[in-house]
Amino acid sequence: MHGEDRVVLSETESVCPECLSRIPAFKVAEGRNVFLRKTCPDHGEFNVVLWRGEPSHTEWVRPKIPSFPSAPETRREQGCPFDCGLCPDHRQQTCTALLEVTQRCDLRCSYCFADSGAAGAVDPGLSVVRSWYEAALRAGHPCNIQLSGGEPTLRDDLPEIVALGREMGFPFVQVNTNGLRLARDPWFVERLKEAGAASVFLQFDGTDDSIYDTLRHSRLLRTKLEAIDNCMRQELAVVLVPTVVPGVNANALGDIIRFAIENLSVVRGVHFQPVSYFGRYPRPPLDADRLTLPELIRSVEEQTSGLIAVACFKPPGCENALCSFHGNFVVMPDGAAVALTRHEPSNSCCRPLKAEEGAVKTRAFVSKHWAAPGASPTSEEGTELSLGEWSVLLERARTHMLCISGMCFQDAWNLDLERLRDCCIHVVSADGRLIPFCAYNLTDSDGRSPYRTGP
Protein backbone atom coordinates (compact mmCIF):
# COMPACT_ATOMS: atom_id res chain seq x y z
CA MET A 1 0.00 0.00 0.00
CA HIS A 2 2.86 2.34 -0.75
CA GLY A 3 2.51 4.85 -3.53
CA GLU A 4 4.40 7.92 -4.63
CA ASP A 5 2.52 10.10 -2.17
CA ARG A 6 0.95 7.42 0.05
CA VAL A 7 2.54 5.88 3.15
CA VAL A 8 1.11 3.32 5.56
CA LEU A 9 1.71 4.74 9.04
CA SER A 10 0.40 1.79 11.06
CA GLU A 11 -1.94 -1.17 11.10
CA THR A 12 -4.82 -1.23 13.55
CA GLU A 13 -8.35 -2.62 13.79
CA SER A 14 -11.74 -1.02 13.31
CA VAL A 15 -15.34 -2.11 12.69
CA CYS A 16 -17.55 -2.25 9.65
CA PRO A 17 -20.11 0.59 9.72
CA GLU A 18 -22.74 -1.73 8.28
CA CYS A 19 -22.44 -4.80 10.54
CA LEU A 20 -19.97 -3.71 13.29
CA SER A 21 -17.75 -6.76 12.63
CA ARG A 22 -14.16 -6.19 13.75
CA ILE A 23 -11.91 -5.85 10.70
CA PRO A 24 -8.25 -4.93 9.98
CA ALA A 25 -7.55 -1.30 9.17
CA PHE A 26 -4.62 0.83 8.07
CA LYS A 27 -3.76 4.44 8.84
CA VAL A 28 -2.46 5.84 5.57
CA ALA A 29 -0.80 9.22 5.02
CA GLU A 30 -1.50 10.95 1.73
CA GLY A 31 0.51 14.14 1.74
CA ARG A 32 -0.45 16.04 4.92
CA ASN A 33 -3.68 14.13 5.40
CA VAL A 34 -4.26 10.77 7.10
CA PHE A 35 -7.01 8.29 6.24
CA LEU A 36 -8.36 5.10 7.79
CA ARG A 37 -8.67 2.38 5.14
CA LYS A 38 -10.52 -0.85 5.87
CA THR A 39 -12.40 -3.59 4.05
CA CYS A 40 -15.31 -5.70 5.26
CA PRO A 41 -15.60 -9.02 3.39
CA ASP A 42 -19.38 -8.57 3.27
CA HIS A 43 -19.78 -4.81 2.81
CA GLY A 44 -16.71 -3.65 0.91
CA GLU A 45 -14.14 -0.89 1.31
CA PHE A 46 -14.29 2.20 3.50
CA ASN A 47 -11.88 5.14 3.36
CA VAL A 48 -12.39 7.87 5.98
CA VAL A 49 -10.37 11.01 6.70
CA LEU A 50 -8.77 11.16 10.17
CA TRP A 51 -6.43 14.14 9.96
CA ARG A 52 -6.06 17.15 7.67
CA GLY A 53 -2.94 19.29 7.61
CA GLU A 54 -0.88 20.93 10.34
CA PRO A 55 0.05 20.37 13.11
CA SER A 56 1.28 17.16 11.55
CA HIS A 57 -0.03 13.78 12.61
CA THR A 58 3.45 12.40 13.34
CA GLU A 59 4.52 15.37 15.49
CA TRP A 60 1.27 15.33 17.47
CA VAL A 61 1.44 11.65 18.46
CA ARG A 62 2.92 11.02 21.92
CA PRO A 63 4.16 7.64 23.18
CA LYS A 64 2.55 6.45 26.39
CA ILE A 65 3.15 3.66 28.91
CA PRO A 66 -0.18 1.85 29.41
CA SER A 67 -1.96 1.59 32.76
CA PHE A 68 -4.10 -1.54 32.75
CA PRO A 69 -7.13 -2.02 35.06
CA SER A 70 -6.05 -3.32 38.47
CA ALA A 71 -9.31 -5.26 38.84
CA PRO A 72 -10.94 -5.89 35.43
CA GLU A 73 -14.71 -6.38 35.60
CA THR A 74 -14.97 -8.38 32.36
CA ARG A 75 -12.92 -11.04 30.61
CA ARG A 76 -11.31 -10.99 27.17
CA GLU A 77 -13.58 -13.16 25.01
CA GLN A 78 -14.81 -11.56 21.77
CA GLY A 79 -12.05 -8.96 21.65
CA CYS A 80 -12.16 -5.16 21.52
CA PRO A 81 -14.62 -3.41 21.36
CA PHE A 82 -17.03 -6.11 22.55
CA ASP A 83 -15.63 -7.06 25.99
CA CYS A 84 -15.81 -3.68 27.69
CA GLY A 85 -16.38 -3.46 31.35
CA LEU A 86 -13.31 -2.69 31.64
CA CYS A 87 -11.50 -5.70 30.21
CA PRO A 88 -7.83 -6.58 30.90
CA ASP A 89 -6.72 -5.14 27.54
CA HIS A 90 -7.83 -1.60 28.34
CA ARG A 91 -4.84 0.72 28.71
CA GLN A 92 -6.03 3.68 30.77
CA GLN A 93 -7.62 4.43 34.15
CA THR A 94 -10.95 6.21 34.53
CA CYS A 95 -10.63 9.98 34.53
CA THR A 96 -14.35 10.79 34.20
CA ALA A 97 -17.23 8.40 34.84
CA LEU A 98 -20.43 9.39 33.06
CA LEU A 99 -23.76 8.43 34.64
CA GLU A 100 -26.84 8.64 32.41
CA VAL A 101 -29.52 9.34 34.99
CA THR A 102 -32.37 9.63 32.47
CA GLN A 103 -33.11 8.90 28.82
CA ARG A 104 -35.83 11.58 28.72
CA CYS A 105 -35.14 14.88 26.97
CA ASP A 106 -36.99 18.12 26.29
CA LEU A 107 -35.31 18.67 22.91
CA ARG A 108 -35.16 16.59 19.75
CA CYS A 109 -31.80 17.65 18.34
CA SER A 110 -30.55 16.78 14.86
CA TYR A 111 -27.44 15.24 16.44
CA CYS A 112 -27.53 13.28 19.70
CA PHE A 113 -25.02 10.75 21.08
CA ALA A 114 -27.76 9.03 23.07
CA ASP A 115 -30.62 9.33 20.54
CA SER A 116 -32.53 10.48 23.62
CA GLY A 117 -36.04 11.85 24.02
CA ALA A 118 -38.16 8.74 24.48
CA ALA A 119 -41.30 9.76 26.34
CA GLY A 120 -41.76 6.32 27.91
CA ALA A 121 -38.28 6.05 29.39
CA VAL A 122 -38.22 5.19 33.12
CA ASP A 123 -35.57 6.90 35.24
CA PRO A 124 -33.34 4.69 37.42
CA GLY A 125 -33.99 5.01 41.14
CA LEU A 126 -31.54 6.43 43.64
CA SER A 127 -30.51 2.94 44.74
CA VAL A 128 -29.50 2.15 41.16
CA VAL A 129 -27.60 5.43 40.86
CA ARG A 130 -25.82 4.60 44.13
CA SER A 131 -24.74 1.26 42.61
CA TRP A 132 -23.32 3.16 39.64
CA TYR A 133 -21.30 5.40 41.95
CA GLU A 134 -20.06 2.23 43.67
CA ALA A 135 -19.03 0.81 40.30
CA ALA A 136 -16.98 3.94 39.63
CA LEU A 137 -15.33 3.60 43.04
CA ARG A 138 -14.37 0.01 42.23
CA ALA A 139 -12.17 1.44 39.49
CA GLY A 140 -9.77 2.28 42.32
CA HIS A 141 -10.17 5.98 43.03
CA PRO A 142 -12.86 8.67 43.26
CA CYS A 143 -12.77 9.91 39.66
CA ASN A 144 -14.59 12.94 38.29
CA ILE A 145 -18.32 12.42 37.70
CA GLN A 146 -20.51 13.79 34.94
CA LEU A 147 -24.28 13.40 35.27
CA SER A 148 -25.81 13.13 31.84
CA GLY A 149 -28.67 11.60 29.89
CA GLY A 150 -30.94 12.43 28.11
CA GLU A 151 -31.46 15.71 29.89
CA PRO A 152 -30.61 15.18 33.59
CA THR A 153 -32.34 18.35 34.81
CA LEU A 154 -35.70 16.74 33.98
CA ARG A 155 -35.19 14.84 37.24
CA ASP A 156 -36.47 16.87 40.17
CA ASP A 157 -34.17 14.84 42.42
CA LEU A 158 -31.00 15.71 40.47
CA PRO A 159 -29.66 17.76 43.43
CA GLU A 160 -30.03 14.65 45.61
CA ILE A 161 -28.04 12.65 43.04
CA VAL A 162 -25.32 15.31 43.13
CA ALA A 163 -25.29 15.28 46.94
CA LEU A 164 -25.10 11.48 46.96
CA GLY A 165 -22.02 11.53 44.80
CA ARG A 166 -20.32 14.08 47.02
CA GLU A 167 -21.21 12.08 50.14
CA MET A 168 -19.66 8.97 48.57
CA GLY A 169 -16.36 10.76 48.11
CA PHE A 170 -16.42 12.13 44.57
CA PRO A 171 -14.80 15.59 44.69
CA PHE A 172 -16.04 16.82 41.30
CA VAL A 173 -19.61 16.31 40.10
CA GLN A 174 -20.64 18.06 36.90
CA VAL A 175 -24.06 18.35 35.24
CA ASN A 176 -24.26 17.93 31.45
CA THR A 177 -27.29 19.92 30.30
CA ASN A 178 -28.98 21.81 27.50
CA GLY A 179 -29.72 24.56 30.05
CA LEU A 180 -33.48 24.88 29.48
CA ARG A 181 -34.46 24.22 33.10
CA LEU A 182 -31.52 26.24 34.44
CA ALA A 183 -32.86 29.22 32.50
CA ARG A 184 -36.44 29.02 33.76
CA ASP A 185 -35.85 27.72 37.31
CA PRO A 186 -33.27 29.75 39.30
CA TRP A 187 -34.18 27.84 42.48
CA PHE A 188 -33.16 24.57 40.83
CA VAL A 189 -29.76 26.11 40.04
CA GLU A 190 -29.46 27.14 43.69
CA ARG A 191 -30.28 23.59 44.82
CA LEU A 192 -27.61 22.14 42.49
CA LYS A 193 -25.03 24.51 43.92
CA GLU A 194 -26.00 23.74 47.50
CA ALA A 195 -25.85 20.00 46.75
CA GLY A 196 -22.22 20.35 45.68
CA ALA A 197 -22.31 20.54 41.89
CA ALA A 198 -18.95 21.89 40.71
CA SER A 199 -19.92 23.05 37.24
CA VAL A 200 -22.37 22.90 34.37
CA PHE A 201 -21.33 21.33 31.05
CA LEU A 202 -23.61 23.51 28.92
CA GLN A 203 -24.65 22.74 25.35
CA PHE A 204 -23.72 26.00 23.60
CA ASP A 205 -23.44 25.89 19.81
CA GLY A 206 -22.94 29.56 19.02
CA THR A 207 -24.08 33.14 19.48
CA ASP A 208 -26.57 33.16 16.59
CA ASP A 209 -30.09 31.74 16.77
CA SER A 210 -29.86 30.41 13.20
CA ILE A 211 -27.38 27.80 14.50
CA TYR A 212 -29.83 26.59 17.14
CA ASP A 213 -32.62 26.51 14.56
CA THR A 214 -30.58 24.05 12.52
CA LEU A 215 -29.11 21.87 15.26
CA ARG A 216 -31.77 22.05 18.01
CA HIS A 217 -34.93 23.05 16.05
CA SER A 218 -35.55 26.00 18.35
CA ARG A 219 -34.20 29.52 18.82
CA LEU A 220 -32.37 28.98 22.09
CA LEU A 221 -29.77 31.74 22.40
CA ARG A 222 -31.78 33.79 24.91
CA THR A 223 -32.41 30.63 26.94
CA LYS A 224 -28.68 29.83 27.01
CA LEU A 225 -27.87 33.36 28.20
CA GLU A 226 -30.47 33.15 30.96
CA ALA A 227 -29.07 29.80 32.10
CA ILE A 228 -25.55 31.26 32.24
CA ASP A 229 -26.84 34.29 34.13
CA ASN A 230 -28.56 32.10 36.74
CA CYS A 231 -25.38 30.06 37.16
CA MET A 232 -23.37 33.24 37.63
CA ARG A 233 -25.67 34.36 40.44
CA GLN A 234 -24.98 31.08 42.28
CA GLU A 235 -21.24 31.09 41.45
CA LEU A 236 -21.77 27.80 39.64
CA ALA A 237 -19.09 27.48 36.96
CA VAL A 238 -20.00 26.91 33.31
CA VAL A 239 -18.12 25.11 30.55
CA LEU A 240 -19.46 25.90 27.07
CA VAL A 241 -19.80 22.78 24.89
CA PRO A 242 -20.37 23.42 21.17
CA THR A 243 -21.16 20.56 18.82
CA VAL A 244 -19.27 21.73 15.74
CA VAL A 245 -20.86 20.82 12.40
CA PRO A 246 -19.30 21.79 9.05
CA GLY A 247 -21.56 24.17 7.14
CA VAL A 248 -23.52 25.08 10.29
CA ASN A 249 -21.27 26.56 12.98
CA ALA A 250 -17.69 25.70 12.06
CA ASN A 251 -17.21 29.41 11.36
CA ALA A 252 -18.54 30.40 14.83
CA LEU A 253 -15.60 29.20 16.95
CA GLY A 254 -14.09 32.66 17.35
CA ASP A 255 -17.42 34.18 18.36
CA ILE A 256 -17.87 31.47 21.01
CA ILE A 257 -14.39 32.10 22.43
CA ARG A 258 -14.97 35.86 22.51
CA PHE A 259 -18.24 35.28 24.32
CA ALA A 260 -16.40 33.13 26.86
CA ILE A 261 -13.78 35.83 27.42
CA GLU A 262 -16.51 38.42 27.96
CA ASN A 263 -18.11 36.16 30.59
CA LEU A 264 -15.11 34.87 32.53
CA SER A 265 -16.88 35.62 35.80
CA VAL A 266 -18.78 32.38 35.23
CA VAL A 267 -17.38 30.66 32.11
CA ARG A 268 -14.34 28.50 32.90
CA GLY A 269 -13.81 26.80 29.58
CA VAL A 270 -14.87 26.03 26.04
CA HIS A 271 -14.88 22.36 25.04
CA PHE A 272 -15.41 21.91 21.31
CA GLN A 273 -16.85 18.61 20.08
CA PRO A 274 -16.65 18.12 16.30
CA VAL A 275 -19.73 16.18 15.25
CA SER A 276 -19.49 12.39 15.38
CA TYR A 277 -21.89 10.08 13.64
CA PHE A 278 -23.44 7.79 16.21
CA GLY A 279 -26.75 7.85 18.01
CA ARG A 280 -28.94 10.24 16.00
CA TYR A 281 -27.74 12.18 12.97
CA PRO A 282 -29.39 13.29 9.70
CA ARG A 283 -27.53 11.00 7.24
CA PRO A 284 -24.39 8.84 6.91
CA PRO A 285 -21.30 11.06 6.75
CA LEU A 286 -19.03 12.00 3.89
CA ASP A 287 -15.52 13.33 4.49
CA ALA A 288 -16.89 16.83 3.85
CA ASP A 289 -19.11 16.31 6.91
CA ARG A 290 -16.11 15.91 9.21
CA LEU A 291 -13.91 18.43 11.01
CA THR A 292 -10.60 16.92 12.09
CA LEU A 293 -8.61 17.89 15.16
CA PRO A 294 -5.91 19.96 13.35
CA GLU A 295 -8.56 21.78 11.31
CA LEU A 296 -10.33 22.71 14.52
CA ILE A 297 -7.11 24.03 16.09
CA ARG A 298 -6.25 26.09 13.02
CA SER A 299 -9.78 27.47 12.85
CA VAL A 300 -9.50 28.70 16.44
CA GLU A 301 -6.35 30.66 15.58
CA GLU A 302 -7.82 32.06 12.36
CA GLN A 303 -11.15 33.06 13.88
CA THR A 304 -9.54 34.76 16.91
CA SER A 305 -7.10 36.66 14.65
CA GLY A 306 -4.15 34.99 16.37
CA LEU A 307 -5.23 35.80 19.93
CA ILE A 308 -5.30 32.04 20.54
CA ALA A 309 -2.40 30.46 18.63
CA VAL A 310 -2.04 26.93 17.26
CA ALA A 311 1.33 26.49 19.00
CA CYS A 312 -0.32 26.94 22.41
CA PHE A 313 -2.41 23.77 22.17
CA LYS A 314 -1.09 20.45 23.45
CA PRO A 315 -2.06 16.80 23.03
CA PRO A 316 -3.70 15.23 26.09
CA GLY A 317 -1.80 13.41 28.79
CA CYS A 318 -4.75 11.18 29.65
CA GLU A 319 -6.53 9.83 26.56
CA ASN A 320 -4.90 8.96 23.24
CA ALA A 321 -3.09 11.92 21.70
CA LEU A 322 -5.23 11.71 18.55
CA CYS A 323 -8.45 12.18 20.53
CA SER A 324 -8.14 15.73 21.81
CA PHE A 325 -6.24 18.94 22.49
CA HIS A 326 -6.19 21.54 25.23
CA GLY A 327 -4.75 24.98 25.93
CA ASN A 328 -4.88 27.17 29.02
CA PHE A 329 -4.90 30.95 28.75
CA VAL A 330 -4.89 33.84 31.21
CA VAL A 331 -6.84 36.83 29.89
CA MET A 332 -5.10 40.02 30.98
CA PRO A 333 -6.70 43.45 31.63
CA ASP A 334 -5.62 44.68 28.17
CA GLY A 335 -7.34 41.73 26.47
CA ALA A 336 -4.16 39.79 25.73
CA ALA A 337 -4.28 36.02 26.26
CA VAL A 338 -1.16 34.70 27.98
CA ALA A 339 -0.72 31.02 27.12
CA LEU A 340 0.28 28.66 29.93
CA THR A 341 0.62 25.74 27.52
CA ARG A 342 2.74 25.08 24.45
CA HIS A 343 3.08 22.08 22.19
CA GLU A 344 6.43 20.32 21.96
CA PRO A 345 6.66 17.95 18.97
CA SER A 346 6.77 14.31 20.00
CA ASN A 347 10.30 13.81 18.69
CA SER A 348 11.56 16.28 21.32
CA CYS A 349 10.01 14.43 24.30
CA CYS A 350 12.61 12.83 26.54
CA ARG A 351 10.47 9.87 27.64
CA PRO A 352 7.07 8.28 27.09
CA LEU A 353 4.25 9.51 29.29
CA LYS A 354 2.80 7.23 31.94
CA ALA A 355 -0.91 6.78 31.27
CA GLU A 356 -1.75 6.64 34.98
CA GLU A 357 0.09 9.91 35.66
CA GLY A 358 -1.84 11.55 32.82
CA ALA A 359 -5.14 10.42 34.31
CA VAL A 360 -4.24 11.73 37.77
CA LYS A 361 -3.16 15.12 36.41
CA THR A 362 -6.22 15.46 34.20
CA ARG A 363 -8.64 14.62 37.03
CA ALA A 364 -6.94 17.22 39.24
CA PHE A 365 -6.88 19.88 36.52
CA VAL A 366 -10.55 19.48 35.59
CA SER A 367 -11.60 19.45 39.24
CA LYS A 368 -9.73 22.69 39.89
CA HIS A 369 -10.18 24.71 36.72
CA TRP A 370 -13.67 23.67 35.60
CA ALA A 371 -15.08 24.78 38.94
CA ALA A 372 -15.60 28.27 40.35
CA PRO A 373 -12.37 29.91 41.56
CA GLY A 374 -11.60 29.75 45.28
CA ALA A 375 -10.74 32.56 47.63
CA SER A 376 -7.85 34.90 46.82
CA PRO A 377 -4.53 33.89 48.43
CA THR A 378 -3.42 36.06 51.31
CA SER A 379 -0.27 36.59 53.36
CA GLU A 380 0.04 35.84 57.09
CA GLU A 381 -0.96 39.41 57.86
CA GLY A 382 -4.18 38.94 55.91
CA THR A 383 -3.24 41.30 53.06
CA GLU A 384 -3.25 40.13 49.46
CA LEU A 385 0.04 38.72 48.24
CA SER A 386 1.94 41.04 45.93
CA LEU A 387 4.74 39.98 43.62
CA GLY A 388 4.81 43.00 41.36
CA GLU A 389 3.75 42.25 37.79
CA TRP A 390 3.67 38.55 38.63
CA SER A 391 0.89 39.17 41.16
CA VAL A 392 -1.32 40.45 38.35
CA LEU A 393 -0.72 37.28 36.31
CA LEU A 394 -1.20 35.01 39.33
CA GLU A 395 -4.45 36.66 40.38
CA ARG A 396 -5.73 36.74 36.81
CA ALA A 397 -4.88 33.05 36.50
CA ARG A 398 -7.19 32.41 39.45
CA THR A 399 -10.09 34.52 38.19
CA HIS A 400 -9.54 34.91 34.42
CA MET A 401 -8.26 31.51 33.29
CA LEU A 402 -9.89 30.17 30.14
CA CYS A 403 -9.40 26.51 29.25
CA ILE A 404 -9.99 25.80 25.55
CA SER A 405 -10.16 22.17 24.55
CA GLY A 406 -11.64 19.86 21.96
CA MET A 407 -12.37 16.18 21.68
CA CYS A 408 -12.93 14.20 18.50
CA PHE A 409 -15.11 11.22 19.34
CA GLN A 410 -15.05 8.14 17.12
CA ASP A 411 -17.92 6.51 15.27
CA ALA A 412 -18.26 3.30 13.28
CA TRP A 413 -16.67 4.87 10.20
CA ASN A 414 -13.48 6.22 11.79
CA LEU A 415 -13.12 3.98 14.86
CA ASP A 416 -9.49 3.06 15.63
CA LEU A 417 -9.34 0.39 18.34
CA GLU A 418 -5.83 1.50 19.34
CA ARG A 419 -7.32 4.85 20.32
CA LEU A 420 -10.31 3.25 21.99
CA ARG A 421 -8.13 1.17 24.33
CA ASP A 422 -6.61 4.43 25.63
CA CYS A 423 -9.99 6.01 26.51
CA CYS A 424 -10.33 7.57 29.98
CA ILE A 425 -13.97 8.71 29.73
CA HIS A 426 -16.11 5.75 30.75
CA VAL A 427 -19.89 5.42 30.82
CA VAL A 428 -21.28 3.40 33.72
CA SER A 429 -23.73 1.05 32.00
CA ALA A 430 -27.06 -0.04 33.47
CA ASP A 431 -25.44 -3.22 34.81
CA GLY A 432 -22.51 -1.36 36.38
CA ARG A 433 -19.79 -1.96 33.81
CA LEU A 434 -17.41 0.86 32.81
CA ILE A 435 -17.46 1.21 29.04
CA PRO A 436 -15.32 3.64 26.99
CA PHE A 437 -17.47 6.49 25.71
CA CYS A 438 -17.03 5.80 22.00
CA ALA A 439 -17.75 2.09 22.45
CA TYR A 440 -20.86 2.73 24.55
CA ASN A 441 -22.28 5.15 21.98
CA LEU A 442 -21.20 3.14 18.92
CA THR A 443 -24.00 2.49 16.41
CA ASP A 444 -24.00 0.96 12.95
CA SER A 445 -25.43 2.72 9.91
CA ASP A 446 -28.94 1.63 10.94
CA GLY A 447 -28.60 2.88 14.53
CA ARG A 448 -28.03 -0.50 16.19
CA SER A 449 -25.77 -0.49 19.25
CA PRO A 450 -23.78 -3.26 20.96
CA TYR A 451 -24.12 -1.59 24.39
CA ARG A 452 -27.08 0.76 24.57
CA THR A 453 -30.26 -1.08 25.52
CA GLY A 454 -32.67 1.75 24.71
CA PRO A 455 -35.45 3.14 26.92
N, C-alpha and C positions, 0 to 999 in steps of 0.2 A: 504493500500500500504506500509505496514511496513514489512520488512524482517530482517533477522539476520544482514545484512550489508547494508540495504537500509532504508533511512529515508526521509519522505516527509518534505521538508523545508518550502514550502508555496504553496498556490494555486494562480494561475493567469489566464490570458486568452491569447490566441494566435490566429493564423489563420491556416487554412488548406493550405498546399502548392499547392494543386491541384485546389481548387475552391475559396480560400481566404475567406471562411466563418469563422466568429469568433467562436471559440470553447474553452471550458475549457482546462486548462493545469496545470501541476504540476511540480514544481522544486524538483527533487529527488536526494539526496546525496547517492552515492554508494562508500563507502570508502572516498577517497580524491577527487573524481570527482563528478560533478553535471550534471544532464541531464534534459532536458525538455521533458516531456511525455505528449502526447495529442492524442485524437482520434476524427476523423471526422466520423459522422454516414454514410457518403457516400463513403469515401475514406480510411478508416481504421486508423491504429495506426502509430504514428511517435514518434521516440525516438532519440533526438539529443543532442550531448555533448555541454555543456555550459562552463565548467570549469574543468581544469585538474591540480590537485596538489597544491603545495604551491606557493605563500601565500594563506592561506585557504580562501574559499568563505565566511565563517561566520566572519572572522576577517577583511576582506576587506570591507564588507558592512558597510555603514555609514547612520544613520538615518538623515532625512532631513525634515524641515518644508516647505510645499509647498508654492509656490507663483503663484497664479492663475492670468490669464489675467485680467487686469483692464477694458478692453473694448473688449470682445470677438467679433470676426468678423462672427462666425458661431454659429448655435444653436446645442444642443445635440438632435439628432434625431435617427440615425442608431446606434450610439455608436462607441467607439474607435475601429479601426482606420479610420472610414469612415466619420467623421464629422470635419476633420481638417480645421483650418482656421485662428486663433486658436479657439477651442471651449472652453466652460467654465470649462471643466474637465481637461484641460492641467495644469500641475503643475510647470512650469518653464518659466521664461522670456526669451526673445531672446538675446542670446549672439552674435551669428553670423548669419546674413542674407545672404543667397546665391542667387545670381542673375545669371540665365543662359542666357547669352546674345547672344548665338548662339547654334544651334544644329549641325552645320557643324564641321567636324574634318579632319585633315590631316594624321591621323593614323587610323588603324582598329585593335585595340588591342584585345587580347583574352578575357580580362576582362574589362568591362566598366559599371559603374553605370548607365550612361545615354543611353547606346546602341547607341551612337552618330556616326555620319559620313554620314548622309543622304545628298546626293548631292543636292537634291531639297529643302532643308530646307530654309525658308525665315527668315532673322534676324529681330527681333523687332526693330522698330525705336526708336530714342532718346526720343520721347514723351512717348512711352510705358515704356522705361527704367526709365524715370522720375517718372512715376506713380508707378513703383515698389519701387523706393526709398521712395516715399511718403507712401506706404504701410508699409515699415519698420519703418518709423517715427511714424506711428500711433500706433506702439507697445508701445510707451511711452518714448523712449529715442533713441539717435543716437547710434545704436549698431555697431559692427564691420561688414564690408562688404567684401564678397568674390565674385569676378566676375569669373564666370565659364562657362561651356558649356556642350558638345562640347568643341572646342578649341577657347577660346575667342580672342586669338591674330590673328585669321583669319579676325577679324574686323579691318579695317584700322582706324576706329574712336574709337578704344578702349581707347586711351588717353583722348578723349573728354568725354567718359563715366566715367573714373576715375575722371576727373576734375569736372564733374557734381556732383558726389557723395561728393566730398570735399566741393564744393560750398554749398551743401544742409546741411552741418553740420556733415557729417560722418568723424570722426577723423582718421579712419584706413580703408584703401581700399587695398585689396590684390588681386593679379591676380593668378588664378589657371591655370597652363599651362604645356604642355609637353615640352616646351622650344625650339621647332624647329625654330620658327621665331626669338626668342631672340638670337639664335646662329648665324643666317645668316643676321640679320638686326640690327646692333648696334644703328642706329639712332632711331629705334622704341623703344629700351630700354631707350634711352635718353628722348624720348617724354613721356614715361610712368613715368619716374622719375620726369620730370618737371611738369607733370600733378598732381602729388601728390601721386602716388602709394607708399605704405609703404613697401611692400615686394612681393616676388614671391613665390608661393606655387608650387614647381617644382617637377613634376613626376620624381623620381629617384630611380630605382629599384635595383641598385647595381653598382659595379665597374668592371663588367665582361660583355663583349658583348654577351656571350652566354645567359645571363639572358634576355637581350632585344630581342634577336632572338626569344625566347620562348614566352615572354609576349607581345611584341610590333611588332614582325615580321620584325624587322629591327635592324641593328647594330648601336645603338644610343649613345654609351658611349662618343665618341668624340664630338658629337653634344651637349650632356649635359654639358661637360666640357667647351665648347665654350660659351654656354648660361651663365654659372656661371661666366666665365671670363668677359663677357660683362656687367653683373650685377655688378661685383666688380668694374669695371671702373666707373660706375655711382653711386657707393655707394648705390645700391638698394639691400636690404637684401634678402636672399634666405632661405627658409625652404625646406629641402629635404623630399619628401613624397614617401616612398617605399610602393608599394602594395606587401604584403608578402604572397607568395604562397608555401605551403608545397611541397617539392620535386623540387622546382625551385630556390628560393632564401632565404629560411628560414635559411640557413647556412651562409648568407651574411650580417647579421646584424652588426657584429663586424667590418667588412670591411667598411660598410657605416658610422658607428660612427667614425672610425679612419679617414676616408676621411673628415668628417665634422670637426674634431679637427684640421686637417692639413689646413683647409680652413676657419678658424674662422674670417678672415678678411671680409668675406661676408656671410658665413653660420651661421644662428642664431639658427637653430633647426633641429631636425630630428623627423618627425611625422610618425610613422609606422602605416600602415593600413592593418591588416590581411584580406585576401580576403573574401568578402561576395558574396553571390550568388543571385544577382538581376541584372536586366539590361541584359548584355551580358556575358556569361560564357560558357566554353566548354561543360559541362555536369552537371546534378544534383549532388549535393555533397554527399559524404559519410563522416563519422566522421574523417576518415584519411585525408580528404581534408581540415580540419579546424585546425587553430592555435588559441588556447584560450589565453585570456589575461595573466594568470599566466605563461603559457608556453613561451609567448613572453618575459615577464620580466626576467624569468630565463635564456632564451637564450641570452639576452643582457649581463647578468653577465658572463655567460660561455664564450661567444665569445669575450669579452673584457678582459678575464683573471682576472676578479674581479675589473678592473679599475672603472667600473660602477656597483654598487652593488644593489641587489634586495631590500635591506632595505631602499634604498634612493628614492624609487618610492612611490608616494602617490596616493590614489583615488582622483577623481576630486571633486571640490567643487560646480561645476555648474551642469553638467549632472548627471545621475544616476551613482552611484559608480561602477556598473558592466560594464559600457560602456568604461572606459578609465583609463589611468594612466599618471602621469607626474613626471619628476624629473629635477631639475635645478642644473647645475654643473659649477664651475669656473675652467678652465684649467690653471694651474700654469706654470711658466717658466720651471720647471723640468718635466713637463708632468703629474703631479698628477692632479686628478680631485677632487676638494673639493665640496662635496655635500651641497647644501643649503636646501635640503628637506629630510625628513625622515618620514617613515610610522609609525603611532601609531595605533595599533589594535583598532577596533571599541569599544571594551569593556572598553577601557581606556579613551574614550572621555567623557568630563564632560557634554555636552549638544548636542542636535541635531543641525545640521547646518541649517541656514536659506537659502532656495533656492535663494532668491533674492540677498542676500549678496554674495553668490557664483558666481552668474552671473555678478555682478558688479566687483568683484575682477578678474574674468577670463577675462572680456573685457579689463580691465586696464592692466593686465599682458601681454596679447597677443599684445595689442597696443604698449606697451613699448618694450618688449623683442623680438618680431618677426619683428621689424623694425631695421634700421641701428642705431648704438649707437650715442648719442648726443655728444656735446662738453665736454671735460674734465672739472670737477669742479675746480674752482680756489678760492683762498682766496681774501680778500679785496685788498691786495697789488698786485693781479694779478699773484702771483706765485702759482704753483700747491700745493694743500693741501698735507700735509705729516703727517701721523699718524704711523710712524714706519712700522713694518711688516703689520699692518692693511692697510696701504695705498696701498701696493702691491695687497692685496686681493680686496680692494675696486675698484682700477683701473682695475684690471683684470676682475672683475665682470661686469664692464662697457663694456670692449672690448673683453673679452674672455669667455663670458657666453654661455653655450650650453644647450638648452632646449631639452630634450628627452622625447617624449610622444608617446602614441599609442591609437588608438580608434578602438574598435570592433563594426562595424556596424551590424545591424540585418537584416536578410532576412526572407522569408516566412517560412523557416524550424525552425529557432531558435527565432522568434519574441516573445518577452515578453512585453505585453501591459503595465505592470507596469513600465518597463524601458522606453518605448516609451513616456509615459505621462510626463516623466522628461526631455525630450530632449530640448536642448537649441540651436541647430543648425537647423535653419528653412529656407526652400527654399521658395522664393516668387514665387508663381505660376503665370501662364499667366494672370489669372483674379485677381491677387493681394492678394490672401490669403497666410498666412504664414503656411507652412506645415512642420512638423518634417521630418528631412532628410530621416530617414528609412521608414517612411510612403510614402513620395513622390516617392522614388525609388523602393518601393515594387513591385515585380512582381511574378506571380504564375509560376508554372513549365513550362508553355508554353509561358512565356514572357508577359502576359497580366498585365496591371497596372491599379489600381483604380484612379490614379492621373495624370500620364503622358499622354499627348494627342498625342504625336508623332510629326513628322515634319509637 
